[in-house]
């Protein structure tokens, strides 16, 4: 018995890894762009951005419950 356990995962193809990385990076870039746009529009900083995002969160949660 080993101290370290090996986790068995499926082998991904290099193409799948590339697509996953691109999608993740594009999502990160889009989120950063939206954040900067909202911060520039509100001119109040991170707390105002968080407060303005609350209606979007509540709308998302209502859609999940249905």
KOLGU-243583 format. One line per field, with one value per atom (N, C-alpha, C, O, CB): y, z negated, x negated; atom name; residue number from 0; residue in three letters. Coordinates in Angstrom, 2 decimals, always signed. Each point is the difference from the previous one (the first is absolute). Glycine has a CB too. Layout:
py (Y/...)
pz (Z/...)
px (X/...)
site (CA/...)
pos (NUM/...)
code (ALA/...)
//
This chain:
py (-1.17/+1.17/+1.24/+0.06/-1.31/+2.20/+1.22/+1.15/+0.04/-0.83/+1.71/+1.20/+0.89/+0.59/-0.69/+0.18/+0.80/-0.86/-1.11/+2.62/-1.02/-0.75/+0.57/+1.21/-1.73/-0.35/+0.42/+0.10/-0.92/-0.15/+2.19/+0.21/-0.37/+0.52/+1.32/-2.73/-0.44/+0.98/+0.23/-2.67/+3.02/+0.94/-0.46/-0.75/+2.68/-1.49/-0.35/+0.82/+1.14/-1.73/+0.01/+0.66/+0.93/-0.42/-1.53/+3.23/+0.98/+0.16/-0.11/+1.31/-0.94/+0.24/+1.40/+0.87/-2.48/+1.86/+1.34/+1.07/+1.15/-2.21/+0.67/+0.93/+0.41/+1.17/-2.20/+0.06/+0.29/+0.91/+0.91/-3.12/+1.96/+0.85/+1.42/+0.97/-2.98/+2.13/+1.33/+0.74/+1.18/-2.06/+0.20/+0.63/+0.41/+1.10/-2.46/+0.48/+0.33/+1.23/+0.87/-3.29/+2.49/+1.14/+1.27/+1.04/-2.56/+1.46/+1.19/+0.50/+1.20/-2.01/-0.10/+0.40/+0.62/+1.01/-2.85/+1.25/+0.56/+1.37/+0.92/-3.22/+2.48/+1.31/+1.05/+1.16/-2.34/+0.80/+0.96/+0.41/+1.16/-2.16/+0.05/+0.33/+0.92/+0.94/-3.12/+1.94/+0.89/+1.41/+0.99/-2.97/+2.05/+1.30/+0.75/+1.21/-2.13/+0.20/+0.63/+0.51/+1.11/-2.61/+0.71/+0.42/+1.23/+0.92/-3.29/+2.39/+1.15/+1.25/+1.10/-2.63/+1.34/+1.14/+0.56/+1.21/-2.17/+0.08/+0.45/+0.71/+1.01/-2.90/+1.34/+0.62/+1.40/+0.94/-3.21/+2.43/+1.30/+0.98/+1.17/-2.27/+0.61/+0.86/+0.49/+1.18/-2.41/+0.31/+0.39/+0.93/+0.96/-3.12/+1.89/+0.85/+1.39/+0.99/-2.99/+2.08/+1.30/+0.75/+1.22/-2.14/+0.19/+0.65/+0.46/+1.08/-2.48/+0.61/+0.33/+0.95/+0.77/-2.97/+2.15/+0.86/-0.08/+0.98/+0.54/-2.67/-0.16/-1.11/-0.08/+0.92/-1.70/-1.06/-1.35/-0.17/+1.87/-2.66/-1.39/-0.19/-0.83/+0.15/+1.43/-0.22/+0.40/-0.66/+1.05/+0.67/+0.41/-1.01/-0.25/+2.65/-2.96/-1.02/-1.22/-0.58/+1.41/-1.23/-1.16/+0.25/-0.87/+0.27/+1.78/+0.33/+0.04/-0.45/+1.76/-0.78/+0.07/-1.39/-0.17/+2.49/-3.29/-1.35/-0.85/-1.08/+1.24/+0.30/-0.79/-0.33/-1.15/+2.23/-0.15/-0.37/-1.10/-0.85/+3.18/-2.32/-1.05/-1.34/-1.01/+2.68/-1.68/-1.25/-0.53/-1.20/+1.96/+0.12/-0.44/-0.53/-0.98/+2.66/-1.04/-0.47/-1.39/-0.87/+3.25/-2.58/-1.30/-1.07/-1.11/+2.26/-0.82/-0.97/-0.33/-1.15/+2.01/+0.09/-0.27/-0.93/-0.86/+3.08/-2.05/-0.87/-1.43/-0.94/+2.89/-2.13/-1.34/-0.72/-1.20/+1.99/-0.09/-0.61/-0.49/-0.91/+2.38/-0.90/-0.38/-1.26/-0.44/+2.74)
pz (+0.00/+0.00/+0.00/-0.72/-0.49/+1.99/+0.17/-0.79/-0.23/+2.51/-2.68/-0.68/+0.98/-0.33/-1.31/+2.83/+1.03/+0.79/+0.41/-0.26/+0.06/+0.81/+1.40/+0.20/-2.24/+2.97/+1.39/+0.43/-0.21/+0.69/+0.13/+0.46/+1.47/+0.82/-2.52/+2.04/+1.37/+0.73/-0.39/-0.26/+1.70/+0.82/+1.45/+0.40/-2.00/+2.35/+1.41/+0.71/-0.36/+0.29/+1.07/+0.75/+1.00/+0.81/-1.11/+0.26/+0.92/+1.19/-0.12/-1.77/+3.00/+1.19/-0.06/-0.66/+2.01/-0.68/+0.00/+0.55/-0.43/+0.69/+0.67/+0.57/-1.06/-0.11/+2.40/-3.07/-1.04/-1.07/-0.49/+0.92/-0.78/-0.99/+0.54/-0.74/-0.15/+2.15/+0.62/+0.02/-0.33/+1.75/-1.04/+0.03/-1.41/-0.19/+2.21/-3.01/-1.38/-0.48/-0.66/+0.22/+0.76/-0.41/+0.67/-0.65/+0.30/+1.64/+0.72/-0.55/-0.19/+2.23/-2.29/-0.53/-1.38/-0.30/+1.62/-2.16/-1.33/+0.08/-0.71/-0.22/+1.78/+0.12/+0.59/-0.43/+0.72/+0.68/+0.57/-1.03/-0.05/+2.33/-3.10/-1.07/-1.01/-0.47/+0.80/-0.69/-0.94/+0.58/-0.70/-0.22/+2.20/+0.64/+0.10/-0.21/+1.51/-0.99/+0.07/-1.36/-0.11/+2.02/-2.95/-1.35/-0.42/-0.61/+0.03/+0.89/-0.34/+0.76/-0.55/+0.09/+1.73/+0.78/-0.54/-0.08/+2.06/-2.34/-0.57/-1.33/-0.28/+1.42/-1.95/-1.29/+0.20/-0.66/-0.33/+1.91/+0.25/+0.55/-0.36/+0.79/+0.44/+0.57/-1.10/-0.06/+2.26/-3.07/-1.09/-0.98/-0.49/+0.74/-0.54/-0.92/+0.58/-0.72/-0.18/+2.19/+0.65/+0.04/-0.14/+1.50/-1.16/+0.06/-1.38/-0.13/+2.11/-2.98/-1.33/-0.76/-0.85/+0.81/+0.33/-0.65/-1.52/-0.69/+2.64/-2.46/-1.44/-0.55/-1.21/+1.39/+0.68/-0.46/-0.09/+0.47/-1.71/+0.64/-0.03/-0.74/+0.40/-0.28/-1.20/-0.76/+0.82/-0.08/-2.05/+2.90/+0.84/+1.11/+0.38/-0.90/+1.05/+1.05/-0.57/+0.65/+0.51/-2.38/-0.63/-0.27/+0.23/-1.27/+0.56/-0.29/+1.29/+0.02/-2.04/+3.08/+1.26/+0.63/+0.83/-0.47/-0.74/+0.55/-0.75/+0.47/+0.26/-1.87/-0.78/+0.77/-0.06/-1.97/+2.74/+0.77/+1.02/+0.23/-0.54/+0.93/+0.96/-0.71/+0.52/+0.91/-2.61/-0.78/-0.40/+0.13/-0.99/+0.39/-0.42/+1.19/-0.13/-1.74/+3.02/+1.20/+0.39/+0.37/+0.40/-0.86/+0.31/-0.97/+0.42/+0.50/-2.19/-0.99/+0.21/-0.21/-1.41/+2.00/+0.28/+1.18/+0.01/-0.95/+1.97/+1.17/-0.35/+0.58/+0.88/-2.37/-0.40/-0.74/+0.20/-0.35/-0.70/-0.79/+0.85/-0.42/-1.45/+3.02/+0.85/+0.71/+0.74/-0.48)
px (-0.84/+0.84/-0.89/-1.00/+2.85/-1.50/-0.78/+0.61/+1.21/-1.94/-0.12/+0.49/+0.75/+1.03/-2.95/+1.40/+0.64/+0.97/-0.35/-1.67/+3.19/+0.97/+0.03/-0.08/+1.46/-1.27/+0.05/+1.45/+0.79/-3.02/+2.55/+1.37/+0.06/-0.76/+1.16/+0.50/+0.14/+0.90/+1.15/-1.48/-0.21/+0.79/-0.07/-0.90/+0.44/+1.41/-0.01/-1.07/-0.27/+2.73/-3.05/-1.05/+0.65/+0.83/-2.41/+1.20/+0.57/-0.94/-1.22/+2.40/-0.59/-0.82/-0.57/+0.57/+0.83/-2.50/-0.58/+0.96/-0.04/-2.20/+3.08/+0.96/+1.03/+0.36/-0.68/+0.79/+0.98/-0.61/+0.66/+0.46/-2.38/-0.68/-0.14/+0.20/-1.46/+0.93/-0.15/+1.34/+0.05/-1.94/+2.96/+1.32/+0.42/+0.51/+0.11/-0.82/+0.36/-0.77/+0.57/-0.08/-1.78/-0.82/+0.48/+0.11/-2.06/+2.23/+0.46/+1.33/+0.19/-1.39/+2.12/+1.30/-0.15/+0.64/+0.46/-1.95/-0.21/-0.63/+0.42/-0.66/-0.76/-0.69/+0.94/-0.03/-2.17/+3.01/+0.95/+1.05/+0.40/-0.76/+0.80/+0.94/-0.61/+0.65/+0.44/-2.35/-0.70/-0.14/+0.21/-1.46/+0.89/-0.17/+1.33/+0.05/-1.98/+3.00/+1.32/+0.44/+0.53/+0.07/-0.82/+0.37/-0.80/+0.54/+0.04/-1.88/-0.82/+0.46/+0.01/-1.94/+2.31/+0.48/+1.31/+0.17/-1.30/+2.04/+1.27/-0.23/+0.63/+0.56/-2.09/-0.32/-0.56/+0.44/-0.88/-0.52/-0.60/+1.04/+0.01/-2.22/+3.09/+1.03/+0.95/+0.34/-0.50/+0.58/+0.90/-0.69/+0.60/+0.62/-2.50/-0.74/-0.15/+0.10/-1.33/+0.98/-0.12/+1.31/+0.03/-1.88/+2.95/+1.30/+0.47/+0.58/-0.02/-0.82/+0.49/-0.92/+0.46/+0.65/-2.40/-1.00/+0.05/-0.29/+0.44/+0.22/+0.11/-0.89/-0.21/+2.52/-2.83/-0.87/+0.68/+1.13/-2.38/+0.56/+0.49/+1.32/+0.81/-3.16/+2.58/+1.23/+1.24/+1.03/-2.31/+1.16/+1.13/+0.24/+1.15/-1.64/-0.57/+0.14/+0.70/+0.87/-2.95/+1.70/+0.63/+1.47/+0.83/-3.02/+2.52/+1.40/+0.82/+1.14/-1.86/+0.14/+0.75/+0.18/+0.89/-1.78/+0.07/+0.13/+1.02/+0.36/-2.73/+2.83/+0.96/+1.28/+0.44/-1.36/+1.54/+1.21/-0.26/+0.86/-0.04/-1.99/-0.34/-0.09/+0.47/-1.70/+0.62/-0.13/+1.37/+0.27/-2.50/+3.10/+1.32/+0.81/+0.73/-0.78/-0.09/+0.68/-0.50/+0.78/-0.48/-1.60/-0.59/+0.50/+0.33/-2.37/+2.10/+0.47/+1.48/+0.39/-2.09/+2.51/+1.40/+0.17/+0.88/-0.29/-1.46/+0.07/-0.38/+0.54/-1.07/-0.37/-0.43/+1.13/+0.19/-2.58/+3.12/+1.06/+1.16/+0.72/-1.38/+0.85/+1.14/-0.20/+0.88/-0.39)
site (N/CA/C/O/CB/N/CA/C/O/CB/N/CA/C/O/CB/N/CA/C/O/CB/N/CA/C/O/CB/N/CA/C/O/CB/N/CA/C/O/CB/N/CA/C/O/CB/N/CA/C/O/CB/N/CA/C/O/CB/N/CA/C/O/CB/N/CA/C/O/CB/N/CA/C/O/CB/N/CA/C/O/CB/N/CA/C/O/CB/N/CA/C/O/CB/N/CA/C/O/CB/N/CA/C/O/CB/N/CA/C/O/CB/N/CA/C/O/CB/N/CA/C/O/CB/N/CA/C/O/CB/N/CA/C/O/CB/N/CA/C/O/CB/N/CA/C/O/CB/N/CA/C/O/CB/N/CA/C/O/CB/N/CA/C/O/CB/N/CA/C/O/CB/N/CA/C/O/CB/N/CA/C/O/CB/N/CA/C/O/CB/N/CA/C/O/CB/N/CA/C/O/CB/N/CA/C/O/CB/N/CA/C/O/CB/N/CA/C/O/CB/N/CA/C/O/CB/N/CA/C/O/CB/N/CA/C/O/CB/N/CA/C/O/CB/N/CA/C/O/CB/N/CA/C/O/CB/N/CA/C/O/CB/N/CA/C/O/CB/N/CA/C/O/CB/N/CA/C/O/CB/N/CA/C/O/CB/N/CA/C/O/CB/N/CA/C/O/CB/N/CA/C/O/CB/N/CA/C/O/CB/N/CA/C/O/CB/N/CA/C/O/CB/N/CA/C/O/CB/N/CA/C/O/CB/N/CA/C/O/CB/N/CA/C/O/CB/N/CA/C/O/CB/N/CA/C/O/CB/N/CA/C/O/CB/N/CA/C/O/CB/N/CA/C/O/CB/N/CA/C/O/CB/N/CA/C/O/CB/N/CA/C/O/CB)
pos (0/0/0/0/0/1/1/1/1/1/2/2/2/2/2/3/3/3/3/3/4/4/4/4/4/5/5/5/5/5/6/6/6/6/6/7/7/7/7/7/8/8/8/8/8/9/9/9/9/9/10/10/10/10/10/11/11/11/11/11/12/12/12/12/12/13/13/13/13/13/14/14/14/14/14/15/15/15/15/15/16/16/16/16/16/17/17/17/17/17/18/18/18/18/18/19/19/19/19/19/20/20/20/20/20/21/21/21/21/21/22/22/22/22/22/23/23/23/23/23/24/24/24/24/24/25/25/25/25/25/26/26/26/26/26/27/27/27/27/27/28/28/28/28/28/29/29/29/29/29/30/30/30/30/30/31/31/31/31/31/32/32/32/32/32/33/33/33/33/33/34/34/34/34/34/35/35/35/35/35/36/36/36/36/36/37/37/37/37/37/38/38/38/38/38/39/39/39/39/39/40/40/40/40/40/41/41/41/41/41/42/42/42/42/42/43/43/43/43/43/44/44/44/44/44/45/45/45/45/45/46/46/46/46/46/47/47/47/47/47/48/48/48/48/48/49/49/49/49/49/50/50/50/50/50/51/51/51/51/51/52/52/52/52/52/53/53/53/53/53/54/54/54/54/54/55/55/55/55/55/56/56/56/56/56/57/57/57/57/57/58/58/58/58/58/59/59/59/59/59/60/60/60/60/60/61/61/61/61/61/62/62/62/62/62/63/63/63/63/63/64/64/64/64/64/65/65/65/65/65)
code (UNK/UNK/UNK/UNK/UNK/UNK/UNK/UNK/UNK/UNK/UNK/UNK/UNK/UNK/UNK/UNK/UNK/UNK/UNK/UNK/UNK/UNK/UNK/UNK/UNK/UNK/UNK/UNK/UNK/UNK/UNK/UNK/UNK/UNK/UNK/UNK/UNK/UNK/UNK/UNK/UNK/UNK/UNK/UNK/UNK/UNK/UNK/UNK/UNK/UNK/UNK/UNK/UNK/UNK/UNK/UNK/UNK/UNK/UNK/UNK/UNK/UNK/UNK/UNK/UNK/UNK/UNK/UNK/UNK/UNK/UNK/UNK/UNK/UNK/UNK/UNK/UNK/UNK/UNK/UNK/UNK/UNK/UNK/UNK/UNK/UNK/UNK/UNK/UNK/UNK/UNK/UNK/UNK/UNK/UNK/UNK/UNK/UNK/UNK/UNK/UNK/UNK/UNK/UNK/UNK/UNK/UNK/UNK/UNK/UNK/UNK/UNK/UNK/UNK/UNK/UNK/UNK/UNK/UNK/UNK/UNK/UNK/UNK/UNK/UNK/UNK/UNK/UNK/UNK/UNK/UNK/UNK/UNK/UNK/UNK/UNK/UNK/UNK/UNK/UNK/UNK/UNK/UNK/UNK/UNK/UNK/UNK/UNK/UNK/UNK/UNK/UNK/UNK/UNK/UNK/UNK/UNK/UNK/UNK/UNK/UNK/UNK/UNK/UNK/UNK/UNK/UNK/UNK/UNK/UNK/UNK/UNK/UNK/UNK/UNK/UNK/UNK/UNK/UNK/UNK/UNK/UNK/UNK/UNK/UNK/UNK/UNK/UNK/UNK/UNK/UNK/UNK/UNK/UNK/UNK/UNK/UNK/UNK/UNK/UNK/UNK/UNK/UNK/UNK/UNK/UNK/UNK/UNK/UNK/UNK/UNK/UNK/UNK/UNK/UNK/UNK/UNK/UNK/UNK/UNK/UNK/UNK/UNK/UNK/UNK/UNK/UNK/UNK/UNK/UNK/UNK/UNK/UNK/UNK/UNK/UNK/UNK/UNK/UNK/UNK/UNK/UNK/UNK/UNK/UNK/UNK/UNK/UNK/UNK/UNK/UNK/UNK/UNK/UNK/UNK/UNK/UNK/UNK/UNK/UNK/UNK/UNK/UNK/UNK/UNK/UNK/UNK/UNK/UNK/UNK/UNK/UNK/UNK/UNK/UNK/UNK/UNK/UNK/UNK/UNK/UNK/UNK/UNK/UNK/UNK/UNK/UNK/UNK/UNK/UNK/UNK/UNK/UNK/UNK/UNK/UNK/UNK/UNK/UNK/UNK/UNK/UNK/UNK/UNK/UNK/UNK/UNK/UNK/UNK/UNK/UNK/UNK/UNK/UNK/UNK/UNK/UNK/UNK/UNK/UNK/UNK/UNK/UNK/UNK/UNK/UNK/UNK/UNK/UNK/UNK)
//
